[in-house]
Amino acid sequence: MKLFTVEEANDLLPVIRPKLEEIKARYKNNASFREPVKLAATAGVESGGGGLAGGTNYVKSLYKIGKLTTELYEIGVQLKDYSRGLIDFPSLRNGQMILLCWQLGEKECIQWWHEPETGFAGRKPL
């Protein structure tokens, strides 16, 4: 697992932000397909076929979300919430594993951290 300093995490934010913005937008757009996808899947099982208006675009969008998510994980960033653009950077603080925490809408620098067990609710200022 890659460990980041605060400086390394901050340096990556300009690279990561556009990826998170695209993931968030695609995730929000795909929400309108969730019910039609369920109905198409059910119809497909019952009738041996099925379809979905805009299905090709939906699948392409899912693929792109997966690709962007994989790019983040390859950098070492943990994506915690698609709809909020919430990410964590594994790090060390006083010899203990912590997560540097950031989400879309916050300043262009890491200001929060939390222990792995506490999650977002346990965020503390740096």
Phi and psi in degrees as GROMACS dihedral restraints (atoms count N, CA, C in turn):
[ dihedral_restraints ]
;  ai    aj    ak    al  type     phi  dphi    fc
    3     4     5     6     1   -73.9    20    10
    4     5     6     7     1   135.6    20    10
    6     7     8     9     1  -110.5    20    10
    7     8     9    10     1   138.9    20    10
    9    10    11    12     1  -113.9    20    10
   10    11    12    13     1   145.0    20    10
   12    13    14    15     1   -84.4    20    10
   13    14    15    16     1   166.7    20    10
   15    16    17    18     1   -59.5    20    10
   16    17    18    19     1   -41.7    20    10
   18    19    20    21     1   -62.9    20    10
   19    20    21    22     1   -44.1    20    10
   21    22    23    24     1   -62.5    20    10
   22    23    24    25     1   -42.4    20    10
   24    25    26    27     1   -63.6    20    10
   25    26    27    28     1   -45.1    20    10
   27    28    29    30     1   -60.3    20    10
   28    29    30    31     1   -40.0    20    10
   30    31    32    33     1   -63.7    20    10
   31    32    33    34     1   -28.1    20    10
   33    34    35    36     1   -83.7    20    10
   34    35    36    37     1   -18.7    20    10
   36    37    38    39     1   -55.0    20    10
   37    38    39    40     1   -42.7    20    10
   39    40    41    42     1   -63.6    20    10
   40    41    42    43     1   -26.5    20    10
   42    43    44    45     1   -79.6    20    10
   43    44    45    46     1   -38.2    20    10
   45    46    47    48     1   -80.1    20    10
   46    47    48    49     1   -36.3    20    10
   48    49    50    51     1   -51.2    20    10
   49    50    51    52     1   -51.2    20    10
   51    52    53    54     1   -62.1    20    10
   52    53    54    55     1   -34.1    20    10
   54    55    56    57     1   -64.5    20    10
   55    56    57    58     1   -44.8    20    10
   57    58    59    60     1   -65.0    20    10
   58    59    60    61     1   -39.3    20    10
   60    61    62    63     1   -63.1    20    10
   61    62    63    64     1   -40.7    20    10
   63    64    65    66     1   -69.0    20    10
   64    65    66    67     1   -42.5    20    10
   66    67    68    69     1   -58.4    20    10
   67    68    69    70     1   -47.6    20    10
   69    70    71    72     1   -60.4    20    10
   70    71    72    73     1   -45.7    20    10
   72    73    74    75     1   -64.6    20    10
   73    74    75    76     1   -44.8    20    10
   75    76    77    78     1   -66.2    20    10
   76    77    78    79     1   -40.9    20    10
   78    79    80    81     1   -61.8    20    10
   79    80    81    82     1   -42.9    20    10
   81    82    83    84     1   -64.6    20    10
   82    83    84    85     1   -44.6    20    10
   84    85    86    87     1   -63.4    20    10
   85    86    87    88     1   -39.8    20    10
   87    88    89    90     1   -67.6    20    10
   88    89    90    91     1   -20.3    20    10
   90    91    92    93     1   -58.6    20    10
   91    92    93    94     1   -32.7    20    10
   93    94    95    96     1   -69.9    20    10
   94    95    96    97     1   -14.5    20    10
   96    97    98    99     1   -93.8    20    10
   97    98    99   100     1   -11.9    20    10
   99   100   101   102     1   -59.4    20    10
  100   101   102   103     1   -47.7    20    10
  102   103   104   105     1   -69.3    20    10
  103   104   105   106     1   -47.1    20    10
  105   106   107   108     1   -58.8    20    10
  106   107   108   109     1   -34.5    20    10
  108   109   110   111     1   -64.2    20    10
  109   110   111   112     1   -43.9    20    10
  111   112   113   114     1   -60.4    20    10
  112   113   114   115     1   -44.0    20    10
  114   115   116   117     1   -65.2    20    10
  115   116   117   118     1   -41.9    20    10
  117   118   119   120     1   -65.1    20    10
  118   119   120   121     1   -39.1    20    10
  120   121   122   123     1   -64.8    20    10
  121   122   123   124     1   -42.6    20    10
  123   124   125   126     1   -63.9    20    10
  124   125   126   127     1   -45.5    20    10
  126   127   128   129     1   -62.4    20    10
  127   128   129   130     1   -38.2    20    10
  129   130   131   132     1   -63.0    20    10
  130   131   132   133     1   -40.5    20    10
  132   133   134   135     1   -67.7    20    10
  133   134   135   136     1   -42.5    20    10
  135   136   137   138     1   -75.3    20    10
  136   137   138   139     1   -32.8    20    10
  138   139   140   141     1  -115.9    20    10
  139   140   141   142     1     2.2    20    10
  141   142   143   144     1    78.4    20    10
  142   143   144   145     1    10.7    20    10
  144   145   146   147     1  -165.0    20    10
  145   146   147   148     1   179.1    20    10
  147   148   149   150     1   175.5    20    10
  148   149   150   151     1   176.0    20    10
  150   151   152   153     1  -168.9    20    10
  151   152   153   154     1   169.4    20    10
  153   154   155   156     1  -150.3    20    10
  154   155   156   157     1   122.2    20    10
  156   157   158   159     1   -61.2    20    10
  157   158   159   160     1   125.2    20    10
  159   160   161   162     1    80.9    20    10
  160   161   162   163     1     8.9    20    10
  162   163   164   165     1   -59.5    20    10
  163   164   165   166     1   -37.0    20    10
  165   166   167   168     1   -63.7    20    10
  166   167   168   169     1   -43.3    20    10
  168   169   170   171     1   -65.3    20    10
  169   170   171   172     1   -37.7    20    10
  171   172   173   174     1   -61.5    20    10
  172   173   174   175     1   -47.3    20    10
  174   175   176   177     1   -64.6    20    10
  175   176   177   178     1   -41.4    20    10
  177   178   179   180     1   -62.1    20    10
  178   179   180   181     1   -38.8    20    10
  180   181   182   183     1   -66.8    20    10
  181   182   183   184     1   -41.8    20    10
  183   184   185   186     1   -60.6    20    10
  184   185   186   187     1   -41.9    20    10
  186   187   188   189     1   -60.5    20    10
  187   188   189   190     1   -45.5    20    10
  189   190   191   192     1   -64.2    20    10
  190   191   192   193     1   -40.5    20    10
  192   193   194   195     1   -60.0    20    10
  193   194   195   196     1   -45.1    20    10
  195   196   197   198     1   -61.9    20    10
  196   197   198   199     1   -41.0    20    10
  198   199   200   201     1   -64.6    20    10
  199   200   201   202     1   -45.6    20    10
  201   202   203   204     1   -65.0    20    10
  202   203   204   205     1   -39.8    20    10
  204   205   206   207     1   -62.4    20    10
  205   206   207   208     1   -42.8    20    10
  207   208   209   210     1   -62.3    20    10
  208   209   210   211     1   -41.0    20    10
  210   211   212   213     1   -59.9    20    10
  211   212   213   214     1   -41.1    20    10
  213   214   215   216     1   -63.7    20    10
  214   215   216   217     1   -46.6    20    10
  216   217   218   219     1   -64.2    20    10
  217   218   219   220     1   -34.0    20    10
  219   220   221   222     1   -66.6    20    10
  220   221   222   223     1   -30.9    20    10
  222   223   224   225     1   -72.0    20    10
  223   224   225   226     1   -27.8    20    10
  225   226   227   228     1   112.9    20    10
  226   227   228   229     1     4.2    20    10
  228   229   230   231     1   -87.5    20    10
  229   230   231   232     1   137.8    20    10
  231   232   233   234     1  -101.6    20    10
  232   233   234   235     1   116.4    20    10
  234   235   236   237     1   -84.7    20    10
  235   236   237   238     1   119.9    20    10
  237   238   239   240     1  -101.8    20    10
  238   239   240   241     1   -29.9    20    10
  240   241   242   243     1  -149.4    20    10
  241   242   243   244     1   113.7    20    10
  243   244   245   246     1   -64.1    20    10
  244   245   246   247     1   -39.6    20    10
  246   247   248   249     1   -76.3    20    10
  247   248   249   250     1   -21.2    20    10
  249   250   251   252     1  -107.5    20    10
  250   251   252   253     1   -10.7    20    10
  252   253   254   255     1    67.1    20    10
  253   254   255   256     1    41.3    20    10
  255   256   257   258     1   -93.2    20    10
  256   257   258   259     1   126.1    20    10
  258   259   260   261     1  -133.1    20    10
  259   260   261   262     1   159.0    20    10
  261   262   263   264     1  -128.9    20    10
  262   263   264   265     1   145.7    20    10
  264   265   266   267     1  -115.6    20    10
  265   266   267   268     1   116.2    20    10
  267   268   269   270     1   -60.1    20    10
  268   269   270   271     1   139.8    20    10
  270   271   272   273     1  -154.2    20    10
  271   272   273   274     1   176.5    20    10
  273   274   275   276     1  -120.0    20    10
  274   275   276   277     1   141.4    20    10
  276   277   278   279     1  -137.5    20    10
  277   278   279   280     1   117.3    20    10
  279   280   281   282     1    52.5    20    10
  280   281   282   283     1    39.3    20    10
  282   283   284   285     1    80.0    20    10
  283   284   285   286     1    -0.8    20    10
  285   286   287   288     1  -107.0    20    10
  286   287   288   289     1   143.6    20    10
  288   289   290   291     1   -68.6    20    10
  289   290   291   292     1   129.6    20    10
  291   292   293   294     1  -135.9    20    10
  292   293   294   295     1   175.5    20    10
  294   295   296   297     1  -124.8    20    10
  295   296   297   298     1   123.6    20    10
  297   298   299   300     1   -79.1    20    10
  298   299   300   301     1   129.2    20    10
  300   301   302   303     1  -115.8    20    10
  301   302   303   304     1   136.3    20    10
  303   304   305   306     1  -152.9    20    10
  304   305   306   307     1   150.4    20    10
  306   307   308   309     1  -144.2    20    10
  307   308   309   310     1   158.1    20    10
  309   310   311   312     1   -53.4    20    10
  310   311   312   313     1   140.0    20    10
  312   313   314   315     1    99.1    20    10
  313   314   315   316     1   -15.0    20    10
  315   316   317   318     1   -88.5    20    10
  316   317   318   319     1   168.0    20    10
  318   319   320   321     1   -56.8    20    10
  319   320   321   322     1   164.3    20    10
  321   322   323   324     1   -77.8    20    10
  322   323   324   325     1    32.6    20    10
  324   325   326   327     1  -151.3    20    10
  325   326   327   328     1   150.8    20    10
  327   328   329   330     1   -69.8    20    10
  328   329   330   331     1   128.0    20    10
  330   331   332   333     1  -124.4    20    10
  331   332   333   334     1    -6.0    20    10
  333   334   335   336     1  -132.5    20    10
  334   335   336   337     1   154.3    20    10
  336   337   338   339     1  -145.3    20    10
  337   338   339   340     1   163.4    20    10
  339   340   341   342     1  -156.2    20    10
  340   341   342   343     1   160.9    20    10
  342   343   344   345     1   -76.3    20    10
  343   344   345   346     1   150.5    20    10
  345   346   347   348     1   -55.5    20    10
  346   347   348   349     1   -33.3    20    10
  348   349   350   351     1   -77.2    20    10
  349   350   351   352     1   -23.2    20    10
  351   352   353   354     1   -91.5    20    10
  352   353   354   355     1   -23.1    20    10
  354   355   356   357     1    64.4    20    10
  355   356   357   358     1  -164.0    20    10
  357   358   359   360     1   -56.2    20    10
  358   359   360   361     1   -39.0    20    10
  360   361   362   363     1   -62.7    20    10
  361   362   363   364     1   -22.4    20    10
  363   364   365   366     1   -99.0    20    10
  364   365   366   367     1    19.5    20    10
  366   367   368   369     1   -62.2    20    10
  367   368   369   370     1   141.8    20    10
  369   370   371   372     1  -131.6    20    10
  370   371   372   373     1   148.1    20    10
  372   373   374   375     1   -67.7    20    10
  373   374   375   376     1   147.0    20    10
